[in-house]
């Protein structure tokens, strides 16, 4: 993760979702303020996810697309701390 003047200027994906959403979501937050990008990365993941919206998980009480958004948000926040 590269940040300059509180904006995301670079995102290097080391491992992404098989559907390709990770790379598209990462590209969509470039130039965005970090605080907005922390939220937007999850939304963009959902927009670009190739997985079906069905398949409600009884254990997590979540749809797989929502779970993917949370994973991407967590990875984004972790990358900010490491960067």
C-alpha positions as CSV (number, residue, x, y, z in Angstrom):
1,X,0.0,0.0,0.0
2,X,1.4,3.4,-1.0
3,X,-0.1,6.5,0.6
4,X,0.9,10.1,-0.1
5,X,-0.8,13.2,1.4
6,X,-3.5,11.0,3.0
7,X,-4.5,9.5,-0.5
8,X,-4.0,6.0,-1.8
9,X,-1.4,6.2,-4.6
10,X,-0.5,2.6,-5.0
11,X,-1.9,-0.8,-4.2
12,X,0.1,-4.0,-4.8
13,X,-2.0,-7.1,-4.7
14,X,0.0,-10.1,-3.5
15,X,-2.9,-12.5,-3.4
16,X,-6.4,-11.9,-4.6
17,X,-9.8,-13.5,-5.0
18,X,-10.2,-16.1,-7.7
19,X,-13.0,-14.0,-9.3
20,X,-10.6,-11.1,-10.0
21,X,-12.5,-8.6,-7.8
22,X,-9.4,-7.8,-5.8
23,X,-7.5,-6.2,-8.6
24,X,-10.5,-4.2,-9.8
25,X,-11.4,-3.0,-6.3
26,X,-7.7,-2.0,-5.7
27,X,-7.7,0.0,-8.9
28,X,-10.9,1.8,-8.0
29,X,-9.5,3.3,-4.8
30,X,-6.4,4.8,-6.3
31,X,-6.4,8.5,-5.7
32,X,-9.1,8.2,-3.0
33,X,-8.6,9.6,0.6
34,X,-7.5,6.8,2.8
35,X,-10.5,7.0,5.2
36,X,-13.0,6.7,2.3
37,X,-11.0,4.0,0.7
38,X,-11.1,1.8,3.9
39,X,-14.9,1.6,3.4
40,X,-15.0,1.7,-0.4
41,X,-12.7,-1.3,-0.9
42,X,-15.3,-3.6,0.5
43,X,-18.1,-2.1,-1.6
44,X,-16.0,-2.3,-4.8
45,X,-15.2,-5.9,-4.0
46,X,-18.9,-6.6,-3.9
47,X,-19.5,-4.8,-7.2
48,X,-16.8,-6.7,-9.0
49,X,-17.2,-10.1,-7.4
50,X,-17.9,-12.9,-9.9
51,X,-19.4,-15.2,-7.3
52,X,-23.2,-15.6,-7.1
53,X,-25.1,-13.6,-4.5
54,X,-26.8,-16.8,-3.3
55,X,-25.5,-19.2,-0.8
56,X,-26.4,-17.7,2.6
57,X,-24.1,-19.2,5.2
58,X,-26.0,-20.4,8.3
59,X,-23.0,-20.3,10.5
60,X,-21.7,-16.8,9.7
61,X,-25.1,-15.4,8.9
62,X,-23.6,-13.8,5.8
63,X,-23.7,-14.0,2.1
64,X,-20.3,-14.9,0.5
65,X,-20.1,-11.5,-1.2
66,X,-20.4,-9.7,2.2
67,X,-17.8,-12.0,3.7
68,X,-15.5,-11.2,0.7
69,X,-16.0,-7.5,1.4
70,X,-15.0,-7.9,5.0
71,X,-11.9,-9.9,4.1
72,X,-10.8,-7.2,1.6
73,X,-11.4,-4.4,4.1
74,X,-9.4,-6.2,6.8
75,X,-6.5,-6.8,4.3
76,X,-6.6,-3.1,3.3
77,X,-6.4,-1.9,6.9
78,X,-3.5,-4.4,7.6
79,X,-1.6,-3.2,4.5
80,X,-1.9,0.4,5.8
81,X,-0.3,-0.5,9.1
82,X,2.5,-2.4,7.4
83,X,3.1,0.2,4.7
